[in-house]
Amino acid sequence: MDTKEARAILGKHPLSFLRVTKSEATMPDCVDSHSPAVYKMAKTNLERYINEGQMVQDTSPCYYIYRQRMDQHIQIGLVVGASVDEYRKNIIKKHELTRVDKEQDRVDHITETKAQTGAVFLTYKNRGEIDAFILKLMSEKEPVYDFIAEDGVQHTLYVVDQLLEMAELTRLFEDVPNLYIADGHHRSAAAARVADIMKVQADGKGDEEYEEFLAVIFPDNMMNIMDYNRLVKDLNGLSKEGFLEKVKEKFTVEEIERSPKPSEQHAFSMYMDNKWLRLKAKEDSYNKEDVIESLDVSILQNNLLNPILGIEDPRTDNRINFVGGIRGLKELEERVNSGEYVVAFAMYPTSMDELMRVADEDKVMPPKSTWFEPKLRDAMVVHLIGEQDNE
């Protein structure tokens, strides 16, 4: 979300938590979004919510159960303070690199506000006894929040504050060997850096709130990974005919008569010249035994985007853009038809098994490999890690 979009939302909803997470939207256009003044404004706005009673701190430690429903998909997670130490030791496993600028932005925001205002999206290899216990707790409680947001996603939150209930949840998760970051690598990396800073300031005391970071843990069988599609602005000096001939060296190409949405791994849909084509990677175009090389995003990058279209680094090349699957394939058609882009590629979603295998092998996925929906909603829960200047 850019600043203009945030301002529009604040115009309709003045109490939106964007006053904290996108505080530059409450300031003049000339203000740099990464200036100290922006982080100070975030702190001021958060304290105002607390002082005026829009946000209320629970009086005792607790867990929260967070249920989301998007159309027919339901996912139920546990809101926790995840261990920074376990993140450092790779018990909480990663699969992405972070960008220095984005990570620093999170560090500055947490340091100034003394709060983690957005949750990290964690997952684990599901266990029936955990699912059963969480469902039992939900059946016995009334939610504290239950609403449908403007995008149609239902968000429901339950408080778990009874000692025996919390102890049982803690015990059940002690048998889970690893957690995996699904989304939120920058937030978790920033939380670890902030913990290091605050530990020094506290003369080495390491049992404070900053040693945990706000997270929601979902079982892997409830996760919903959508496609993360590609748009490219030009054909790298090739004619359309010449481009297609090169594509056919590594892919079989055929016209699509029905739905253009890819239905299997290693198959892609390409939109160009007002029509969809199906690309199927040839057997010799990738190494089946290599967890990274066999990912669809790698196959497309290594056999088409880089050698044919000259996109060596999709992280930095401004000729390529990415569109989350939640927007649908019509979005790809419209942006190519407008002339903004020449060609689009629709992807088959990365699987949870692939994500976990990459993390277990301590490897890094290519950029823009996964798009999770529904998104966690900021301000459902905020984790304070220091004293607020409350009146």
C-alpha positions in Angstrom: 0.0 0.0 0.0 1.4 3.4 -0.9 0.9 6.7 0.9 -1.8 7.9 -1.5 -3.9 4.7 -0.9 -3.3 5.0 2.9 -4.5 8.7 2.8 -7.7 7.6 1.0 -8.5 5.0 3.6 -7.8 7.4 6.4 -10.2 9.8 4.8 -13.0 7.2 5.1 -11.9 5.7 8.4 -10.1 8.3 10.6 -9.4 5.7 13.4 -7.6 3.3 11.0 -4.5 1.8 12.4 -2.7 3.1 9.3 -2.0 6.2 11.5 0.6 3.9 13.2 1.7 1.6 10.4 1.7 4.2 7.6 2.0 7.4 9.8 3.5 9.4 6.9 -0.1 9.4 5.4 -1.0 11.8 8.2 1.8 14.2 7.4 2.6 16.6 4.5 3.7 15.2 1.1 7.2 16.6 1.5 8.0 14.4 4.5 10.4 11.5 3.7 8.6 8.3 4.7 11.7 7.1 6.5 12.5 10.2 8.4 12.7 10.2 12.2 9.6 12.4 12.2 7.5 9.6 10.7 8.4 7.1 13.3 7.8 9.7 16.1 4.4 10.3 14.6 3.7 6.6 14.7 4.6 6.5 18.4 2.4 9.6 19.1 -0.6 8.0 17.3 -0.2 4.7 19.1 0.0 6.4 22.4 -3.1 8.4 21.5 -5.1 5.2 20.8 -4.0 3.8 24.2 -4.7 7.0 26.1 -8.1 7.6 24.5 -9.2 4.0 25.1 -9.3 2.8 21.5 -6.7 0.2 22.4 -6.7 -1.6 25.8 -4.0 -3.7 27.2 -4.9 -7.1 28.7 -4.2 -7.2 32.5 -2.6 -10.6 32.5 -0.6 -12.8 30.0 -2.7 -14.7 27.5 -2.8 -16.4 24.1 -5.3 -15.5 21.4 -6.9 -17.7 18.8 -7.2 -15.9 15.4 -9.7 -17.4 12.9 -9.9 -16.0 9.3 -12.4 -16.9 6.6 -12.0 -15.9 3.0 -14.7 -17.3 0.8 -14.7 -21.1 1.6 -11.1 -21.1 3.0 -10.8 -21.1 6.8 -7.5 -20.9 8.8 -7.1 -20.9 12.5 -3.9 -19.8 14.2 -2.6 -19.0 17.7 -1.3 -15.5 18.5 1.9 -15.8 20.5 5.1 -14.2 21.5 7.6 -16.1 19.4 11.2 -16.5 20.8 13.9 -14.3 19.3 16.4 -16.8 20.6 14.8 -19.6 18.6 14.8 -17.4 15.5 18.5 -16.8 16.0 19.1 -20.6 16.4 17.1 -21.4 13.3 14.5 -23.3 15.2 12.2 -20.8 13.6 13.2 -21.4 10.0 13.5 -18.9 7.2 13.3 -19.3 3.4 13.9 -15.7 2.1 16.5 -13.0 2.1 15.7 -9.6 3.5 16.3 -6.2 2.0 18.4 -3.9 4.1 16.1 -0.9 3.6 12.9 -2.7 4.5 14.5 -4.3 7.5 15.8 -1.0 8.7 12.4 0.6 8.3 11.0 -2.1 10.7 13.8 -1.6 13.1 13.3 2.1 13.3 9.5 1.7 13.7 9.8 -0.8 16.5 12.5 1.1 18.3 10.6 4.4 18.3 7.1 3.0 19.1 8.4 0.3 21.6 5.9 -1.9 20.0 5.5 -4.7 17.4 2.5 -3.6 15.5 2.4 -6.3 12.8 2.5 -10.0 13.3 4.8 -12.5 11.6 3.0 -15.3 9.8 4.4 -18.7 11.1 3.5 -22.2 10.3 4.2 -25.8 11.5 3.7 -29.3 10.3 0.2 -29.8 11.7 -0.7 -32.0 14.6 -4.2 -33.3 15.2 -4.0 -32.9 19.0 -3.2 -29.2 18.7 -6.0 -28.6 16.2 -8.5 -30.5 18.4 -7.6 -28.5 21.5 -7.9 -25.2 19.8 -11.2 -26.1 18.3 -12.4 -27.2 21.8 -11.4 -23.8 23.3 -13.2 -21.9 20.5 -16.4 -23.9 21.2 -16.3 -22.9 24.8 -15.6 -19.1 24.3 -17.2 -16.1 22.9 -15.1 -14.1 20.5 -13.9 -10.6 21.5 -13.8 -9.5 17.9 -15.8 -10.9 15.0 -16.2 -8.8 11.9 -16.1 -8.9 8.1 -13.6 -6.4 6.6 -14.2 -4.5 3.4 -12.4 -7.1 1.3 -14.9 -9.8 2.5 -12.5 -11.6 4.9 -14.0 -12.5 8.3 -11.7 -12.0 11.3 -12.5 -13.6 14.6 -10.4 -13.3 17.8 -10.7 -15.3 21.0 -8.8 -14.7 24.3 -7.2 -17.7 26.0 -6.3 -16.4 29.5 -7.0 -19.3 31.9 -3.8 -20.7 33.3 -4.6 -24.4 32.6 -5.6 -23.6 29.0 -2.4 -21.7 28.4 -0.3 -24.3 30.1 -1.8 -27.0 27.8 -1.2 -25.0 24.7 2.4 -24.4 25.8 2.9 -28.1 26.4 1.5 -29.1 23.0 3.8 -26.8 21.2 6.8 -28.0 23.1 6.6 -31.1 20.9 6.7 -29.1 17.7 10.3 -29.3 16.5 10.3 -26.3 14.2 8.3 -23.3 13.1 8.6 -21.8 9.6 8.2 -18.2 8.6 5.6 -18.1 5.9 5.4 -14.3 5.6 7.2 -11.7 7.7 10.9 -12.2 7.2 11.6 -8.5 7.6 9.5 -8.2 10.7 11.2 -11.1 12.4 14.7 -10.1 11.4 14.0 -6.5 12.7 12.7 -7.9 16.0 15.9 -9.8 16.5 18.0 -6.7 15.8 15.8 -4.6 18.1 16.2 -7.2 20.9 20.0 -6.9 20.5 19.8 -3.1 20.8 17.5 -3.1 23.8 19.4 -5.8 25.6 22.5 -3.6 25.5 20.5 -0.7 26.8 19.2 -2.9 29.6 22.7 -3.9 30.6 22.4 -7.5 29.3 19.1 -8.3 30.8 17.5 -10.7 28.4 14.2 -11.8 29.8 12.1 -8.8 28.8 9.3 -8.5 26.2 11.7 -7.6 23.5 13.0 -11.2 23.5 9.7 -12.2 21.9 8.1 -11.1 18.6 4.4 -11.0 17.7 3.4 -13.9 15.6 0.4 -16.0 14.5 1.1 -19.7 14.1 -1.1 -21.7 11.6 -0.9 -25.4 10.8 0.5 -26.0 7.4 -2.6 -27.9 6.2 -4.7 -24.7 6.7 -2.3 -22.4 4.7 -3.4 -20.9 1.4 -0.6 -20.1 -1.0 -1.7 -18.3 -4.2 0.1 -17.8 -7.4 2.6 -14.9 -7.7 2.6 -13.8 -11.3 5.0 -11.9 -13.5 4.7 -8.9 -15.9 7.5 -7.8 -18.2 7.7 -4.5 -20.1 9.6 -5.5 -23.2 11.0 -8.5 -25.2 14.6 -7.5 -24.8 14.9 -6.4 -28.4 13.4 -9.5 -29.9 10.4 -9.6 -32.2 7.4 -11.6 -30.9 8.1 -14.3 -33.4 11.8 -14.5 -32.4 10.9 -14.5 -28.8 8.5 -17.5 -29.2 11.1 -19.5 -31.1 13.5 -19.1 -28.2 10.8 -20.0 -25.7 10.1 -23.3 -27.6 13.7 -24.4 -27.0 12.9 -25.1 -23.3 9.1 -25.3 -23.3 6.4 -26.9 -25.3 4.0 -24.2 -26.4 0.3 -24.6 -27.2 -2.8 -22.3 -27.3 -5.2 -22.4 -24.4 -8.8 -23.1 -25.2 -10.3 -23.0 -21.7 -9.2 -21.4 -18.4 -5.7 -19.9 -18.6 -5.0 -20.6 -14.9 -2.1 -23.2 -14.7 -3.4 -26.5 -13.3 -0.1 -28.3 -12.5 3.5 -27.8 -11.6 6.0 -26.8 -14.2 3.3 -25.4 -16.4 2.9 -21.7 -17.1 0.4 -19.5 -18.9 1.7 -16.7 -21.0 -0.4 -13.8 -22.2 0.7 -11.8 -25.2 -1.0 -10.3 -28.2 -4.5 -10.8 -26.7 -4.2 -14.5 -26.3 -3.0 -17.0 -23.7 -0.4 -19.7 -24.4 0.4 -22.7 -22.3 4.1 -23.3 -21.6 5.2 -26.7 -20.3 8.8 -27.0 -19.1 10.7 -29.7 -21.0 12.3 -32.5 -18.9 15.9 -31.4 -19.5 15.3 -27.8 -18.5 15.7 -28.2 -14.8 17.2 -30.5 -12.1 14.4 -32.5 -10.5 16.6 -33.4 -7.5 17.4 -29.8 -6.6 14.8 -28.2 -4.3 15.5 -24.7 -5.6 16.1 -25.5 -9.3 12.9 -27.5 -9.5 10.7 -24.6 -8.2 8.5 -23.1 -10.9 9.8 -19.6 -10.2 13.3 -20.9 -10.8 12.4 -22.8 -14.0 10.8 -19.6 -15.5 13.7 -17.4 -14.3 16.5 -19.8 -15.5 15.0 -20.8 -18.8 13.1 -17.7 -19.9 13.3 -14.5 -17.9 17.1 -14.4 -17.6 18.4 -16.0 -20.9 15.7 -14.7 -23.2 14.4 -11.5 -21.7 17.7 -10.5 -20.0 16.3 -10.2 -16.5 19.2 -11.3 -14.4 18.1 -10.1 -11.0 14.3 -9.8 -10.6 14.8 -8.1 -7.2 16.3 -5.0 -8.8 15.3 -5.0 -12.5 12.6 -2.4 -13.1 11.5 -4.2 -16.4 9.7 -6.8 -14.3 6.8 -6.5 -11.9 4.9 -9.0 -9.8 1.1 -9.4 -9.1 -0.3 -11.5 -6.3 -2.9 -14.1 -7.4 -5.6 -12.5 -5.3 -6.0 -9.9 -8.1 -6.8 -12.6 -10.7 -5.6 -13.2 -14.2 -7.8 -10.4 -15.5 -5.3 -8.0 -13.9 -2.5 -9.4 -16.1 -4.6 -9.1 -19.2 -5.5 -5.5 -18.5 -2.0 -4.4 -17.8 -0.7 -6.0 -21.0 -3.6 -4.7 -23.1 -2.9 -1.2 -21.8 0.5 -1.3 -23.3 2.2 -0.9 -19.9 3.6 -4.4 -20.3 4.2 -6.7 -23.3 4.0 -10.1 -21.8 2.6 -11.7 -18.6 3.2 -15.1 -17.0 0.7 -16.8 -14.7 2.3 -19.2 -12.2 1.2 -22.4 -10.5 1.4 -21.8 -6.7 4.4 -22.9 -4.7 3.4 -25.6 -2.3 3.9 -25.7 1.5 6.0 -28.9 1.1 8.3 -27.0 -1.2 8.6 -24.1 1.2 9.3 -26.3 4.2 11.9 -28.4 2.2 13.7 -25.2 1.2 13.8 -24.0 4.8 14.8 -27.4 6.2 17.8 -27.4 3.8 18.7 -23.9 4.9 18.3 -22.6 1.4 16.7 -19.4 0.1 13.8 -19.2 -2.3 13.9 -16.9 -5.3 12.2 -13.6 -4.8 8.4 -13.4 -5.1 7.8 -17.1 -4.8 4.8 -17.2 -2.4 1.7 -15.1 -1.9 -0.4 -15.9 1.2 -4.0 -15.1 1.6 -5.8 -14.0 3.6 -3.4 -11.5 5.1 -3.1 -11.0 8.9 -4.8 -7.8 9.9 -2.7 -5.2 11.8 -4.1 -4.0 15.2 -5.9 -7.2 16.0 -3.1 -7.6 18.6 -0.2 -5.3 19.3 2.9 -6.4 21.4 4.4 -3.7 23.6 8.1 -4.2 24.3 8.8 -1.1 26.3 7.2 1.6 28.4 4.8 3.9 26.6 4.6 7.6 27.4 0.9 7.3 28.5 -0.9 10.1 30.3 
